[in-house]
Amino acid sequence: MAIRSVSRARVLVPVGLLVAAGAVAAALQGQSGGVEGRPQMSVVADTTSSAPPVVTTVVPVTPTVTPTAAAPTPTAAPAASAGAAAAALHSAVDRAEGAVSVAVTDLGTGQSLSYGGPGHGFATASIVKLDILAALLLRTQDLGSTPTAAQRDLATTMIENSDNDSATGLWDEIGADPGLDAANARFGLTATEAGQDGYWGLTSTTADDQLRLLRQVFTDDSLLSPASRAYIQELLDQVEDDQRWGVGAAASNGGFEVKNGWLPRDTDGLWVINSIGRVERDGHELLIAVVSDGNPTDTDGMDLVESVARAAAAAVTGG
C-alpha cells in the first residue's frame, strides 16, 4: 500500500539567505521519518547587505558537467518593477528562522536568479525521489530498454504519493548511493552527494544542482530521451492534491509540476522543507528550486518556501 503524504498542515520550512551571483546555497535534509545525524545549522539570513539579489544570464550546464553556449540575453525589466521584486525577495527571506536558498531560471529569456546561504548544506528529503527516477530512466536507456511494469508502479507511487517504500525499492534498482552519484555526475550535479547506508533522504544538495536536475527533466539539453522526460513530467503533474504546495505558488494560472520534500529532524525537532518544479507565470516558463531547513513548524515552513518562490519568480520576470 502506498504511504500517503502529509497534508499542507503537516509540512514546514526554515529560511535564511545570502546573496550569491549565479550560485545557489547548499542544502542538507534527511529521509522522511528516518533517524539521522544533523550537521550544525547556521542561520545565514543576509542581514548585513542591502544589495538586491543578483539576476544574471546563467550559462547552462550540460550533463557532462561542461558549460554549453550562453543562454539568450534577457530583456531588462523596468527598474522600478525589478527593484520592487528584489525588495519583496529580501522581505521573504528575512522571515527565515533557519536557512533557505532559491534558484530560478526563465526558459524563454535565459534570465536566472540565485539567492541564499552559500556553503550551507541542505538535505533533500523527498525531492531526491525525482533524482532517483531520473537515474533509473538513464540506466534503462543505457541498457537499451524501458522500465518494467513493476518499476513503473513503484515510480508512480514514489512521485505521485511520495511513498517511501517505493523510493527504497527504486533506490536499490539504481545501485543505491553509488548509482545515484554516478548518474548525477553525468547530469552535471556537481554539489550533490547521495545519502549513505540507505538514507536516501539525507542526500545533500544545493538549489543550483536542483535547477540542473530540472533542466534534465524539462529541456532538450538533457541526457534523458524525450520519452523519459515526458514520462517524468506526467508523474509530476499528477502529484496528489495535498502535496501541490510549494513552488507552484508562483504560478499565475495554476499551471505547474512539482515535487516536494519535508522532514522533521530528530536531533532538534526543526523541519526541512524543499520544493522543486516547473511553473507557468504570466507567459513565462520558469524552473524553480527552493531548499530550506531549521523551520520551527510545518506551516511556517510551507509559507516561507511559497513566499520565497513567488518573490524570486517576480524578480526574474520583472515583477
N, C-alpha and C positions, 0 to 999 in steps of 0.2 A: 504494500500500500504506500502511496506517495505521502510524504510528510508535508502537510500544507504549511504555508508560510505564516508568519505573524502578521496581524493587521497593522495599519498605519499607527495605531495607538501603541504598538509594541516595538517600534523601531526608533533609534535615536542617534544623534550625531554630535561630534565636537568640532571646533574650528579654531584656527589661529594661522595667520598668513604673513608672508614676507613677499615683497615684490621680487620677481625673477624675470629676466629678459630671456624669453624663449626657452625657459626650463621650468618644469613643474616640480613641486615639492614631493619628496619621497613619502610613502605611506606604509604603515605596517599594521595588519589586523589579523585576528585569529579565526580558527574554524568555528563555525556556528555550533554552539553548545559544547565545544571542546574545552579541555583543561590545558593551559599552556602558560609558559613564562611570558612576561611582557617587558620590552625594553623601557628604560626610563623615559617617560614622556615629558617633553618640554613645551611650554606654551610659547608659540612663535608668532603671536599677533604682531603686526607691523605697527608699533606704537611710536616709533622714533622717526618715521619718514612720512612726509606729506605728499610724496611723489605718487602720481597715478599709476595704476597697473600698466605694464608695458604691453602694447598691442603691436605686433610685428608680423611681417610676412615670414612664415615658417618654411624652411626647406624640408620637404617630405623625406622621410627615412624609408629606404627600401627594405624588403625582407632580409637582405643580407647585410644589414647594418651599414649600408653605403648610401650617402645622400644622393637623391636624384636632382634633376634640374629644379631651380627655384619655382615656387608656386607663382601664379599670376599676381601682378602688382595690384593690391587692393585700392579701391577708390576711397579717398579720405572722407571721413564722416564730418559733418559740420562741427566746428569746435565746441559750440555750446552744448550740443547733444552729447558729444563724446565726453565732455567734462562732467556732465550730469551723470552719465552712465558710470564713469570712473568713480565718482563720489558715492554712488549707490553701492558699488562693489566694495569700496573701503568700509562703508557703513555695515554691510552684510558681514564682512569678515571680522570686524571689530567686536561683533557679538560673541565670537567664539570663546569658549572656555577651555578648549583644547587646541588641537592643530587641524588645519584644513589646507587643502591645495586644490586648484582648479585648472584645467586646461581645456581650451575651446578652439576649434578651427571652423571657418566658414568654407565649405567645399566649393562654393561658387566664386568667391573673391580671392581665396587663399589667405585671407586675413586671420590671424590667430592671436590668442592671448594665453599667457602662462603666469600664474599668480599663486604664491603661497610657499610657506616654510621650506626653503632649500635645506637638504640634508636630513629632513625628518622622515623617518620610516613609517609606512602605513601597512597594516595587514590587509589582505584582500577580502577576507571573509568570503561571502558567496559570489562576488563578482569574478572570482577565479574560475567559476563554472563556465563562463564564456571562453576563457582561455583554454580550459580542458577540452571543450568541444572543438575549438579551432585546431588544437593539437591532434585530436582524434581524426578530423577530416583531412588534415595534412598527411597524417600517417597512412590513411586509406588511399589517398591519391598516390602516394609513393609506391604503394603496392599494386596500383592499377585497379583498385576495386572501389566499392562503396560501403558505407556502414551496413552491418547486418540488421535484421529486423529487431533483434534484441538490443543492439546498440542504439537504434533509433528510439526504442521505447524508453531506454534509460535517458537519452538526450532530451526527450520531451518532458519527462518529469523533472529532470535536473534544471532545465531552463524555465519552463512554464510554472512549476510549483516550487522551485528551489529545493528539491528533495536531496538531502544529504547522502542517503544510501545510494542513490543513483549516481551522485558525483563520485563516491568512493569506488563504485563499480567501473566507471569510465576512467578514473584515475589509474586504476590497475591496468586497464586496457592500453593506456598510452605509455606504460612503463614507469608510473609513479613520478617522483621528483626528477630523476634523470631524464625521463621522457619529456616532461614539461620544459625543463631547462633547454633541452636540445631544440625543441620546437620554437621556443622564444628567441633563441639565438638566431634562428633563421628568420623569424618575424621582425627582428630588429629591436626587441625589448631588452635594452642594454642594462637596465637598472632593476630588473625583476628576478627574484630568486625563489624557487619553489620551496614550499614548506617541507620539512623533514619528518621522517617516521610516520607518514600517513596523515600528518596535519596539513592537508592541502589548503585549509583556510588561513594558515599562517604564512602563506606565500607573501613575500614582501614586494612592494611595487611603488611606482610613482604615478602621478597624474599624466605626465608626459608619456610614459610607457603605455598606460591605458588608452591614450589617444592613438598611439601607434597600433595597438591591437584593434581599435575601432576602425582604423583605416584598412586593416586587413579584411575586415568584415563588410565594409560599406563602400570601398573604392576599387577601381581596377588595378591600382598599384598594390597588388596583393599576390601572395603565393597560393592563395585559395582559388579554386576554379569558380567560374560564375555559378555553377550548380551548388557548390558548397556554400558560397556566400548567400545565395537565395534561400537555402535551407536554414541557415542560422538566422537570417533576418525574419523569416516566417515565425520561428520559435520566439524570438524576442518580441514580436508584435502580438503574441498571444499569451504573454505573462499574465497570470491570474490577477483579477481586479484589485485585490488587497495589496499587491506588490507594484502597482502602477503609480508609485510616488517617485520623488527624486528629480532627476534632470528633466523629466517630462514637464515639470512646472514651467520651464522656459518656452514651451511650445505655444504658438499663438492660436492654433486651430485644432488642438488635440492630436496632431499627428506626431507620433514618436514611437521608438522602440527602446526598451530599457532592460538592464539587469542591475539589480541592487544587492547589496551585502550589508549584513548587520551582525553585531557580536558584542555581548557584554563580557568584559574581561574579568576573569576570575580573581585576579590579584587586587583590583580596586573597585570593581563594580561599574566602572565607566564604560561607555559604549563606543564601538567603532561603527561608523555608518558611511557607506560608499554608494555611488550611483554613476553608471556609465550608459551612454546610448546616443542615438541619433534623434535630432529634434528639428521640426519644421517651424520656422519663426518668420512671419512677415515676408514670405517669399524666399527666405534663406534656408539652406540645408546645413545644419550645424552638427558636429560631433562634439560631445561634452563629456568630460570625466571630472567628478568631484570625489575626493577621498578625505576622510576625517577620522579623528579619534578623540578620546577624552570627554565625551559628552556626558552630562550628568543624568539626563533622561532620554528615553527614546523619542518622545515628542519633540523635545528641544532639538535633538539631532536632525530629525527629518526636516523640521522647519529651517534649520540652518543650511542644510545641503540645498534645499529648494531655493532659498533666498540667494545663496551664492550662485547657483546655476542661472537664475533669472538675471542677476546683475551682470554676470560675466557674458551672457549671451547678448545683453543690451550693449555692453561695451564693445563687443566685436562687430555688431551690426550697426553701431552708431546710434543706439537709443531705441 
